Amino acid sequence: MHKKRIVVKVGTNVMTNMNNRIVGPILKNLVRQIAYLYERDIITILVSSGSAIAGKEVLGSCMAEDKSTRRQIYSSVGQPRMMRHYYTMFHDFGMRCGQVLATKRDFAPGRYRENMINCYEGLLSEGIIPIANEDDAVSLSMSMFSDNDELASLVAQLVNADSLIMLTDIDGLYTGHPDDKNTKLLHEVKVHDDVEQYVQENEKGEGEGRGGMQSKLKIAKDTASKNIPTYIANGKEENVIIDIVEGKKLGTKFTI
């Protein structure tokens, strides 16, 4: 049994460039860090976005007029592509990974939740890195997660994780717009601190993910209130996961 468990959520904006193309070296760097921690008896559950943008990269335009149907099509095509990337990269580091797709129903109390626990515990006991994502191909509106931040939080609670790290394309929560020279990065936030005033609105295109800083802030506070320290940090930094686990002052940390 590993000494620690962490959940790492990587958003679409981390793994893509300005042209919305998936950047392989960024994915490989994430896998490298997970492999480094694994050798130090810390196992990671990876919650990965990217299936929709990976499918859109392959298909380009889609004839389906309904937005939900397009999401299903893009995700169905993109998910195996994402897993091929991860399978190859983990294999290069002598590691194994497994796919876990879920809907919100799977976390409801009862047999579905018990089944999810059995799945994760089985994978972790074998030293296999679970790679989680929403099952976009079959999710109904009423059983969809608000975004993968919510999924990551539920997984962290499910496996009694020691911490949750949500990786995005900015350094954390700021007191204003990140590009403003007068803004400051908040390194630590308590769950009852009123920091919602600092959240900036964002606009995303189709396939670019549903979450924004407002969602991350809500999820981070909620997860931290369950006694799971939660971080929002820049996933494009070379050693961001390792540095956080080793206690370096990086990103924004949320605690009780």
C-alpha positions, 0 to 999 in steps of 0.5 A: 500500500502506498504511503500517500494518494493524490488526485491531479486534475489536468484541464484542457487549457493545460494540455493545448497550445494557442491553436487548441492543439494537444501538446505531447511534451506537456502530457509527458511531463505530467506523466514523468512527475507522476512516475517520480512520485510513484517511486517515492511511494506516492500514487496518483489518480489522474483526472484528465480532460481533453477528450472533446478537443482531441476528437475535434482535432481529428474530425474538425467540423461536425455535421450534428446540429445539436450541441450535446450530440457534437460533444458526444461525437467529439468525446467518443472519438477523442477519448481513445486517442487520449488513452493511447497517448497516456498508455504509451507515455506511462509504458515508457516509464515502466508503469501501467494505467487504466481508464475509469469513465463515470457519470454523476450517478456512479457517486451516489450512495449505494451500489454504484458508489461501492462499485466505484470504490472497488474499481479504484481500490483494485487499480491502486492496489495493483499499482495502476494509475487510474485515469478518470474522465466523465463518460461524455458519450452517454452522460445525460444532462441530469447526470453530468458533472458541472466540469471535471473539477467536480469529478476530481473532487468526488474522486478525491473524497472517494479514495480518501486522498491526501490532497487534490491538485487542480492544474490550469494555465495560470499560477493560481487565484489572483486578486485581479486579472493575472495580467494586471501588474498590480494584482497579487497571487494568493498563496493560501486561502481558508475555506471561509475567506471571501475571495469570490470577488476576485474571480474573473469571467472567462469565455470558452469555445466548444471543446475547450472544457466547461470549467473556469476559475469560478468553478475551481474556487467553489470546488477547491473550497468544498474539497478543502472543507472535507479536510483534503488540502486543495491546490490551484496551480499552473500545469505548464510549470515543469515540476509543479506536481512534485514541488507541491507535494514536497511542500514548496510554496506554489499556486494557491492552497486551500485549507480549513 
